């Protein structure tokens, strides 16, 4: 009986040793490492930064180019003819344009023969204004020279009419025009001028200035070329 127990114990011992040997020789199951979230985030950020750096280095650098600034050159305006007011009953028409031949016809106002400045005229009445004019040029005015309205109302007179006679240099001539006074009271002004056979105006204007009704202030400016304005 003892021999059987000993034999059985021996086999159990051998089996146990063999089992331990097998367990010791068997490969161990690898333990998976635990992932650190901070490490993963840091690695991803470094990867993105490196990619952005490579992209920036590959782009060409823009260079600002200064554009030339335009410079405006100031120019002087061309001279223009002006009206020169003189002390007599006349206004200068002005000088000829640059490069043109001066008009050889010249004249000056000498005096008022009738209707002095500020003459009171009854409303609606007719009157004749006469000026004495002198030919101061080197040409003879022919009968085909004309007298023209230059500024202001005509007060019933024609816009122009023939001189009707010759006027030699250094000779005076009387020029007369019939007007009709307006019905409204006030001070009125009308300018006239001479023109040659080519209808070119020359010399100074000569005018009539009269009052309808009550006389206006004697301080009115002589030689004004503005359109006359009736004062009720």
C-alpha positions, 0 to 999 in steps of 0.5 A: 500500500505504501509503495502505491502511495509513493509512486502516485506522489512521485508522478504528481510531483513530476507532473507539477514540475513539468507544469511549472516548466511549461508555464515558465517557458511560455511567452508573456503577453505584451502589455500595451503602453498607456497613451499620454494625451499631452504628448500627442497634442504637443507632437501634432502642434510641432508637426503643424508649425513645421508644415506652416514654416515650410509653406511660408518659406516656399512663397515668394516675397512681395516687393513694394515698388514706388510709382512715379508721382505725376507733377502738374505744371502750372500754366499762365492763363491766356490774356484776354481783351478787357474794357478800359473805361475812359474819362469821356463819354466813351468806352474802349472796346479793347485791343486786337488779338495777338497775331492779328493785324491792328485795325487802322481805323481809329476814333475818339469821342469829342463831345455831346452835341445834344442830350447831356448825361442825365437829361430828363425826358418825358415818358414815351417822347421821342428825342434825338441824341447827337455825338461829335466824333473825330477820325484819328486814324489814317484811313478815310471812313466811307459812307458804307461804314456803320453805326451799331448798337453795342450794349444796352437797349436801343429804345426804338432805334435800329440795331445798325445803320450806314454812316452815310458820308465820308470822314477823312483823317483828323476830321470831325463828324456828328452822329445822330440817333432818334430814340423813344423814351420808355414809359416807366420812370428811371435812368437808362443807358445805351452804348453804340460803336462804329464798324468798317466795311468788313463789319469790324468794330473799332474805336471807343463806344459812345452812349446816351444816358437819360432819365425818365421822370424824376431825376436820379442821383447825380453820382451815377457812374459814367462809362458803365457798360452794364445793361440799363435797369429801369427803376420804378 
